[in-house]
């Protein structure tokens, strides 16, 4: 299930699409996933996208708005809020802090 979510990261891929692809009921999938992992499918998807976001901030010079769009966030503001909620700082701060560390090595 996680592989399918990763494969479709940044695309308009819904729980309905996942359920169709796996030939399962969407409510059953959501319940099973939460039971086995302790997080919702949406939480997993957001944490995966934020992981990719962090990498793209460090290894590309793409603007934050473009990264948010590539990763399928509805708006750059929503992407920034999700990022800050998971990482603890804003994307721009993350980029600045970690690029400085890379330069100092």
C-alpha positions as CSV (number, residue, x, y, z in Angstrom):
1,X,0.0,0.0,0.0
2,X,2.8,2.4,0.9
3,X,4.6,1.6,-2.4
4,X,1.5,2.6,-4.3
5,X,1.2,5.9,-2.3
6,X,4.9,6.7,-3.0
7,X,4.5,5.9,-6.7
8,X,1.7,8.4,-7.0
9,X,3.2,11.1,-4.8
10,X,2.5,14.5,-6.3
11,X,-0.4,13.2,-8.4
12,X,-4.1,13.6,-7.8
13,X,-4.3,10.0,-6.3
14,X,-7.1,9.5,-3.9
15,X,-8.1,6.8,-1.4
16,X,-10.7,5.8,-4.0
17,X,-8.0,5.3,-6.6
18,X,-5.9,3.3,-4.1
19,X,-8.9,1.1,-3.2
20,X,-9.6,0.5,-6.8
21,X,-6.0,-0.4,-7.6
22,X,-5.8,-2.8,-4.7
23,X,-9.4,-4.1,-5.3
24,X,-10.4,-3.4,-1.7
25,X,-13.0,-1.2,0.0
26,X,-11.6,2.2,0.9
27,X,-12.9,2.1,4.4
28,X,-11.4,-1.3,5.0
29,X,-8.0,-0.1,3.7
30,X,-8.1,3.0,5.9
31,X,-9.0,1.0,9.0
32,X,-6.4,-1.7,8.3
33,X,-3.6,0.8,7.6
34,X,-4.4,2.8,10.8
35,X,-4.5,-0.5,12.8
36,X,-1.2,-1.7,11.5
37,X,0.8,1.5,11.5
38,X,-0.8,3.7,14.0
39,X,-1.2,6.5,11.5
40,X,-3.8,7.4,8.9
41,X,-3.0,7.1,5.2
42,X,-3.2,10.8,4.9
43,X,-0.6,11.2,7.7
44,X,1.7,8.8,6.0
45,X,1.3,10.6,2.7
46,X,2.1,13.9,4.2
47,X,5.1,12.6,6.1
48,X,6.4,11.0,2.9
49,X,5.9,14.3,0.9
50,X,7.6,16.3,3.7
51,X,10.6,13.9,3.5
52,X,10.8,14.5,-0.2
53,X,10.3,18.2,0.4
54,X,13.3,18.3,2.8
55,X,15.5,16.6,0.2
56,X,14.4,18.9,-2.6
57,X,15.1,21.9,-0.4
58,X,18.6,20.8,0.1
59,X,19.6,19.4,-3.3
60,X,17.7,21.7,-5.7
61,X,17.4,25.4,-6.1
62,X,13.7,25.2,-6.9
63,X,11.5,27.7,-5.2
64,X,9.3,26.4,-2.4
65,X,6.2,27.1,-4.4
66,X,7.4,24.8,-7.2
67,X,8.4,22.1,-4.8
68,X,5.0,22.2,-3.2
69,X,3.3,21.9,-6.6
70,X,5.5,19.0,-7.7
71,X,4.7,17.2,-4.5
72,X,1.0,17.6,-5.0
73,X,0.1,20.1,-2.2
74,X,-3.0,22.1,-2.9
75,X,-1.3,25.4,-2.1
76,X,2.1,26.5,-1.1
77,X,0.7,27.8,2.2
78,X,-0.8,24.4,3.0
79,X,2.6,22.8,2.2
80,X,4.4,25.2,4.5
81,X,1.9,24.5,7.3
82,X,2.4,20.7,6.9
83,X,6.1,21.1,6.8
84,X,6.2,23.3,9.9
85,X,3.9,20.9,11.8
86,X,6.1,17.9,11.0
87,X,9.6,19.4,11.0
88,X,9.1,22.3,13.5
89,X,10.4,25.1,11.3
90,X,9.3,26.7,8.0
91,X,10.7,25.4,4.8
92,X,12.8,28.5,4.1
93,X,14.4,28.2,7.5
94,X,15.1,24.6,7.0
95,X,16.8,25.3,3.7
96,X,18.9,28.1,5.1
97,X,20.1,26.1,8.2
98,X,20.9,22.9,6.4
99,X,22.6,24.5,3.4
100,X,24.9,26.4,5.9
101,X,25.8,23.1,7.5
102,X,26.5,21.5,4.1
103,X,28.8,24.4,3.2
104,X,30.7,24.2,6.5
105,X,31.5,20.5,6.0
